[in-house]
């Protein structure tokens, strides 16, 4: 073999070094690509599944999504009404049970008069006489609760089909609904987005967002009914409740706030220390609790608003929210006429609701926190229902 000139040998040696480096770089890149390709974007042990849940009143097929975390906790959500249909959590012995009232398919939620599990809006709770005024213009809404407007009207957000998007990286479902201008009497085209996430520490996190092209009141909440005994107890009268609230919005006989923020001290409404729901229920003027509480230091950051303990099973539910208020409702309107999952009959006090929200009738109460968003502004609130169990 003919000996190459020194210059040529140097060039070949340099080429060899570069080639080896390039080959090693290529191998490293291929190894990195192989590692990246095997990374699962879902969290270990978490899954999202989808199945048919029947049809909405308009004939549209709706789906049921099941979120499961690595602890085996499951939350089921349908895009009809953005309804939470089931929450399966362990008791103190590790036995799994469903702590949310609901139905086996979409037809059970039509028309869903008790608002089981749904997102209620455009305005949750009551607006006096079904009207409010913004910038000098009066708007009239449906009066579907005596003379007043309740939970968005005749067809609120829990009675429409939402667009669903799976977010596996967050173990979440994102639901979007566009409420047209003057739907149920509300001004503005409102885009509402609700994201349900199931966290690793057994929290059902609900993020609410909304924007509008006209000034409009917005107050969104989830209306789930909870029975932490998972059916072992037919009512929630032994559930022990504690609320981080020294005051409530004093209501008139139609449950419209008078504007007064009344103290709970010395009243049957005082849950500043843990109290069984049934202990003082006979002392109430009405049939049960249906009252908006003012969360201490609420409305600015995520704050613990409530804790519920069920002594039979040891289950605990903690509620955290950025909202300023929380409605305690003990389902006294349930009368046994509804049969839900597993052929369960839902009677009075069969569940309790803890609806994190702005105050009722805020559009007509200048002293209450503002609920009107304007074009360019964004409504954003978060509520977390966190589940655990006590060993004692």
PyMOL commands that set and color helices and strands:
alter all, ss='L'
color gray80, all
select helices_A, chain A and resi 6-38+106-109+128-130+157-159+168-170+183-185+281-283+341-343+362-364
alter helices_A, ss='H'
color red, helices_A
select strands_A, chain A and resi 47-55+61-68+74-78+83-90+96-98+119-120+126-127+131-134+137-140+149-150+163-167+172-179+190-198+203-212+216-217+221-222+240-243+247-251+257-263+275-276+290-294+303-309+315-321+325-329+338-339+345-346+353-357+372-373+379-389
alter strands_A, ss='S'
color yellow, strands_A
deselect
rebuild
show_as cartoon
